[in-house]
Amino acid sequence: MERRRFLAGLTATVPLALAGCIGGQDDEDDTSTTAPTDDTTTQTPDDTTTTTTDSGPLSVGDAVSLGDGRELAVVDAGASAFAVTRGTGAEQVHASDDERFVTVKFAPTGIDDYQSFVAENVTLTINDEETFADPVFPLGGGSNRFDAAYAIPRDLTPYTATVSVETGSEAASWEFDSRDIESVTQNVDFSVGELSVPDSVPAGEGFTAELPVDNGGGALTFYAVVQGTANAPTRISEDLPASEETVVEIQPTAPDTDGEFDLTVDWSAGSATKTVQLE
């Protein structure tokens, strides 16, 4: 594999863009399709189509009326190895060796506590038998559009997928088309090598640490949290090309103390710690 070096910028906040889908930002280029129906439909300002719940499976892009002025649409789907949320420290980054995330982009109307609503009333079903709930909610998005990320086994290949909402009085489901299925079948296969740090660094000054990541799967964005440094915790991100090894260069600042300190890089699916001597 080609070995390339990239600089991972350390910032207090990093825009989220996981596999092109986990950002949660409004997407003006969403493609909408509508399932055949005998019911009257109304075009809404955000290019979704409002449909009553007795019209059969909906298509991605359709919105369903849930009563009391509430509507919910599924407008996109994707996948990623990581999800980044509003947690603190290492809890910002979510990943697992044996799981990946299927992301579903929702567009709610008239639903104030939209994340709780989805967590309590929406499920993702893969291959008509594997059901997933309890999503995490990546950074980005808001009351108009947001992402929910469902953890599924890494070795599970979706051939079909549906998203279902059930409120007790209303129920509906959205069926993924071939484009959506292709989006959620991302090959996630990466491994992280040994963290490399200098033998010693001047107290209070910047230095470089290196973390090799061998990405044997599809292109993805690697996320991790750096701890133990003067400006910690900080989050790093690095785009990893498919089928390449990338050396992620981390440039933190040593604490202004005496003795030594532990530098930790935590990517949720694993972590690495090295002790660095202070000069």
Secondary structure, DSSP 8 states (H G I E B T S, - for coil): --EEEEE---BS-----STTTTT----TT--------SS--EE-TTS-EEE-TTS-SEETTEEEEEETTEEEEEEEEEEES-EE-S-SGGGGEE-BTTEEEEEEEEEEES-SSHHHHHHHHEEEEETTTEEE---B--SS--SS-EEEEEEEETT---SSEEEEEE-SS-EEEEE--HHHHHHT-----EEE---B--SEE-TT-B--EEEEEEE-SS-EEEEEEEESSTT-SEEEEEEE-TTEEEEEEE--B--SSSSEEEEEEE-SS-EEEEEEEE-
